Amino acid sequence: MSKAWLGYKIANNPKKGESFQNRLGYAVTIQNIQTDMGLPRTSFPTLGLLGDCVWTYNLDKELELQDQHEELKEYKKKKRAHIQEIVDSSMLTDEEIEMMREYGPVLLKDPEGRYVERVVMV
């Protein structure tokens, strides 16, 4: 295994002209040797090789995260419903749109070239 590590370190040196394939070959060799020896495998993230992951399980933490997730889902549902209420209340009917077109403000140019706004009060 020490020869594989030495080869990997030499392959990482850009002056030696080693390629990505050489580094990958050494990394796979190191992981295979570690697996055969029963050791945890080393991770090589720059080469896309992941090592062994050790997960610790804490039931209290898991339950706390589930509660937070449920609260977040409820909050998002309420927020969506509130936004939908705002959108529904702000939508104009066809009659209101037509009325705005007919009686809405109109910009006109007077003879002197100024813009004049015409507003009709209903």
Backbone bond lengths (Angstrom), bond angles and torsions (degrees), N, CA, C in turn:
res aa  C-N    CA-C-N  psi(-1)  N-CA   C-N-CA  omega(-1)  CA-C   N-CA-C  phi
1 M - - - 1.453 - - 1.534 109.87 -
2 S 1.309 117.38 -33.24 1.467 118.87 -179.45 1.535 111.02 -64.49
3 K 1.348 116.56 -33.33 1.472 119.26 178.01 1.529 110.55 -68.17
4 A 1.331 116.23 -36.25 1.464 119.81 178.84 1.525 110.38 -66.74
5 W 1.339 116.32 -41.45 1.467 119.65 177.93 1.527 110.74 -64.43
6 L 1.320 116.04 -41.67 1.461 119.65 179.02 1.534 110.18 -62.29
7 G 1.329 116.88 -43.47 1.461 120.69 178.01 1.521 111.54 -62.35
8 Y 1.346 117.11 -39.42 1.466 121.04 179.23 1.522 110.55 -65.00
9 K 1.340 116.60 -43.14 1.470 119.54 -179.71 1.525 110.91 -66.27
10 I 1.304 117.44 -37.25 1.465 120.44 177.77 1.534 109.83 -68.06
11 A 1.342 116.26 -39.30 1.466 120.21 179.77 1.523 111.52 -66.86
12 N 1.335 118.02 -26.60 1.466 121.13 178.01 1.520 112.57 -74.84
13 N 1.317 118.04 -15.76 1.455 121.91 -179.58 1.530 108.93 -76.77
14 P 1.330 117.98 116.53 1.467 119.31 -176.49 1.523 113.36 -67.24
15 K 1.323 118.90 -18.73 1.463 121.04 -178.00 1.523 111.86 -73.07
16 K 1.318 116.83 -23.48 1.464 119.99 -176.93 1.526 112.02 -81.66
17 G 1.325 118.15 -12.10 1.454 121.09 177.40 1.515 113.99 75.61
18 E 1.322 117.42 19.97 1.456 120.40 179.09 1.524 109.88 -71.95
19 S 1.313 116.71 148.35 1.460 120.96 -175.94 1.534 111.31 -96.63
20 F 1.307 113.72 173.49 1.461 121.00 176.82 1.526 110.27 -60.49
21 Q 1.323 116.75 -39.13 1.464 121.00 -179.08 1.528 111.30 -62.24
22 N 1.320 117.65 -37.24 1.469 120.57 178.47 1.533 110.72 -65.90
23 R 1.334 115.75 -45.07 1.473 118.66 178.51 1.513 110.69 -62.38
24 L 1.338 116.33 -42.63 1.457 120.99 -179.69 1.528 110.67 -63.42
25 G 1.317 116.39 -41.28 1.471 120.47 178.40 1.512 112.06 -60.97
26 Y 1.332 116.71 -45.27 1.472 120.17 178.12 1.526 111.26 -64.43
27 A 1.338 116.99 -40.13 1.460 120.60 -178.95 1.524 111.04 -64.83
28 V 1.327 117.18 -42.75 1.468 120.67 178.39 1.531 109.87 -65.19
29 T 1.314 117.13 -40.39 1.466 120.92 177.95 1.522 110.58 -61.07
30 I 1.333 117.05 -43.78 1.468 121.17 179.07 1.525 110.16 -61.33
31 Q 1.337 116.87 -45.74 1.468 119.44 -179.77 1.527 111.61 -64.73
32 N 1.339 117.78 -38.19 1.465 120.30 178.73 1.520 111.55 -65.25
33 I 1.312 116.81 -42.49 1.462 120.52 178.61 1.524 110.37 -64.08
34 Q 1.346 116.59 -42.07 1.466 119.85 179.06 1.527 110.82 -63.62
35 T 1.330 117.65 -38.47 1.458 120.87 177.88 1.522 110.35 -64.77
36 D 1.346 117.22 -43.32 1.458 121.21 179.42 1.527 111.86 -63.72
37 M 1.320 116.77 -33.80 1.466 120.80 -179.51 1.524 112.52 -84.03
38 G 1.325 117.70 -7.85 1.457 120.95 -179.66 1.523 112.96 81.47
39 L 1.315 116.99 18.63 1.470 121.69 179.11 1.529 109.28 -93.54
40 P 1.340 117.37 155.92 1.471 118.66 173.94 1.525 109.44 -66.57
41 R 1.339 114.85 138.71 1.465 119.30 -177.13 1.525 111.23 -76.03
42 T 1.314 115.44 142.83 1.457 122.17 177.88 1.517 109.25 -78.50
43 S 1.315 116.71 143.14 1.454 122.16 178.87 1.523 109.52 -92.41
44 F 1.321 116.32 137.04 1.458 123.01 175.41 1.528 107.72 -122.44
45 P 1.346 118.09 79.21 1.468 120.07 -174.20 1.529 113.83 -65.27
46 T 1.320 118.43 -28.62 1.466 119.84 179.83 1.526 111.44 -69.80
47 L 1.334 115.99 -20.47 1.456 120.40 179.21 1.527 111.76 -102.87
48 G 1.319 116.14 -1.65 1.462 120.16 -179.78 1.513 113.67 81.59
49 L 1.325 118.21 17.60 1.466 122.20 178.17 1.519 109.11 -105.81
50 L 1.312 115.04 123.25 1.458 119.50 178.97 1.519 109.81 -98.06
51 G 1.304 115.46 147.28 1.456 120.72 177.91 1.508 110.86 -94.07
52 D 1.318 115.36 -166.89 1.464 120.91 178.62 1.518 109.58 -73.33
53 C 1.340 115.18 139.44 1.465 120.87 178.47 1.521 108.74 -106.61
54 V 1.284 116.62 136.75 1.452 121.87 176.92 1.514 106.84 -110.02
55 W 1.341 116.77 119.07 1.449 122.01 -178.97 1.519 108.72 -107.67
56 T 1.298 115.54 131.65 1.457 119.40 171.92 1.506 107.51 -103.90
57 Y 1.292 117.33 139.84 1.456 121.38 -175.09 1.516 108.91 -114.36
58 N 1.310 115.33 124.31 1.455 121.81 178.64 1.522 106.62 -124.25
59 L 1.325 117.68 110.92 1.454 122.30 -174.54 1.525 111.47 -63.36
60 D 1.331 117.99 -40.48 1.463 120.66 179.93 1.526 111.16 -61.99
61 K 1.330 116.12 -43.37 1.458 120.35 179.68 1.534 110.36 -65.23
62 E 1.327 116.82 -39.68 1.463 120.89 178.99 1.526 110.74 -62.42
63 L 1.320 117.57 -44.10 1.460 121.58 179.23 1.527 111.18 -64.69
64 E 1.321 116.19 -39.42 1.472 121.00 178.75 1.529 109.98 -63.42
65 L 1.331 117.14 -42.98 1.455 120.78 179.32 1.529 111.19 -66.14
66 Q 1.333 117.19 -36.67 1.463 119.93 177.35 1.526 110.76 -64.76
67 D 1.332 116.82 -41.99 1.466 120.22 178.49 1.526 110.85 -62.00
68 Q 1.321 116.30 -44.08 1.460 120.01 179.06 1.528 110.72 -62.84
69 H 1.330 116.17 -37.77 1.465 120.30 -179.87 1.528 110.14 -65.58
70 E 1.331 117.04 -43.41 1.459 120.76 179.12 1.533 111.02 -63.72
71 E 1.346 116.55 -41.75 1.467 120.44 178.16 1.528 110.50 -61.97
72 L 1.313 116.24 -40.59 1.458 120.67 179.77 1.529 110.99 -65.42
73 K 1.337 116.82 -40.62 1.462 119.89 177.87 1.525 110.69 -63.13
74 E 1.335 117.63 -42.55 1.467 121.11 178.73 1.530 110.58 -63.64
75 Y 1.337 116.61 -42.62 1.466 121.04 179.26 1.525 110.05 -60.49
76 K 1.335 117.01 -43.87 1.466 120.47 -179.30 1.524 111.24 -64.73
77 K 1.345 117.03 -38.35 1.464 119.78 177.58 1.523 110.80 -63.27
78 K 1.343 116.85 -44.36 1.466 120.70 179.52 1.527 110.52 -64.10
79 K 1.324 116.06 -40.46 1.457 120.34 -179.30 1.530 110.51 -64.41
80 R 1.350 117.21 -43.69 1.456 120.49 178.01 1.526 111.34 -61.36
81 A 1.350 116.32 -42.12 1.466 120.18 179.99 1.527 110.43 -64.22
82 H 1.331 117.16 -40.34 1.465 121.48 179.54 1.535 110.56 -64.65
83 I 1.323 116.57 -43.87 1.467 120.48 179.06 1.518 110.01 -63.45
84 Q 1.345 117.29 -40.36 1.459 120.61 179.22 1.529 110.98 -63.77
85 E 1.347 116.81 -38.28 1.465 120.43 177.03 1.525 110.85 -62.23
86 I 1.322 116.36 -43.07 1.464 120.63 179.81 1.521 110.23 -63.78
87 V 1.327 116.88 -44.28 1.461 120.52 -179.53 1.518 110.56 -64.43
88 D 1.336 116.43 -44.13 1.462 119.65 179.98 1.521 112.24 -63.04
89 S 1.335 116.59 -38.86 1.462 119.19 -179.01 1.526 112.19 -74.21
90 S 1.316 117.07 -23.44 1.463 119.27 -178.29 1.523 112.58 -91.38
91 M 1.299 117.94 -6.24 1.464 120.34 179.80 1.525 109.46 -75.04
92 L 1.305 115.91 133.17 1.452 121.44 179.47 1.519 110.06 -90.51
93 T 1.302 115.50 144.34 1.458 119.76 175.17 1.520 109.14 -77.61
94 D 1.321 116.01 166.86 1.468 120.33 179.50 1.524 111.59 -61.86
95 E 1.323 116.06 -36.35 1.471 119.86 178.86 1.522 110.65 -64.70
96 E 1.343 116.90 -41.46 1.466 120.28 179.98 1.523 111.04 -66.52
97 I 1.321 116.96 -38.07 1.466 120.26 178.78 1.528 110.17 -65.28
98 E 1.317 116.14 -44.03 1.472 120.20 179.16 1.519 111.00 -63.54
99 M 1.326 116.29 -40.03 1.458 120.89 179.13 1.532 110.73 -64.37
100 M 1.343 116.32 -38.86 1.466 119.68 178.95 1.528 110.70 -66.26
101 R 1.326 116.26 -38.06 1.467 119.12 178.39 1.532 111.05 -64.97
102 E 1.314 114.67 -40.24 1.462 119.33 -176.70 1.522 112.26 -74.68
103 Y 1.321 116.21 -45.03 1.465 120.08 -173.57 1.524 113.63 -109.32
104 G 1.314 117.26 4.11 1.459 119.92 -177.38 1.507 112.23 -70.36
105 P 1.335 116.17 171.10 1.460 119.53 -179.61 1.530 111.32 -65.99
106 V 1.318 114.68 143.92 1.460 121.26 179.87 1.517 107.65 -128.24
107 L 1.312 116.17 133.61 1.463 120.55 177.22 1.527 108.88 -93.89
108 L 1.308 115.43 124.62 1.462 121.68 178.48 1.515 109.04 -122.38
109 K 1.335 115.63 155.15 1.459 120.32 175.50 1.517 108.43 -101.77
110 D 1.308 116.39 128.50 1.468 119.07 176.38 1.529 108.87 -84.63
111 P 1.319 118.17 171.94 1.477 121.12 -177.27 1.522 113.24 -58.24
112 E 1.316 118.45 -23.90 1.466 119.96 -178.69 1.531 111.96 -86.83
113 G 1.351 118.36 0.31 1.467 121.28 177.39 1.513 114.29 91.50
114 R 1.335 116.24 5.34 1.460 118.91 178.68 1.519 109.55 -89.96
115 Y 1.326 115.28 151.68 1.459 120.09 176.58 1.512 109.47 -86.98
116 V 1.331 115.50 134.79 1.459 122.13 179.69 1.524 106.51 -123.08
117 E 1.312 116.82 133.69 1.449 120.51 179.56 1.521 109.74 -99.24
118 R 1.335 115.79 128.71 1.453 121.52 178.51 1.519 107.90 -100.75
119 V 1.327 117.46 123.55 1.447 122.85 -179.96 1.516 107.90 -121.75
120 V 1.334 115.79 129.02 1.453 120.91 179.33 1.523 107.25 -107.34
121 M 1.313 117.02 125.41 1.467 122.21 178.70 1.528 108.09 -95.43
122 V 1.292 116.51 131.25 1.460 121.26 -178.86 1.505 109.63 -108.30
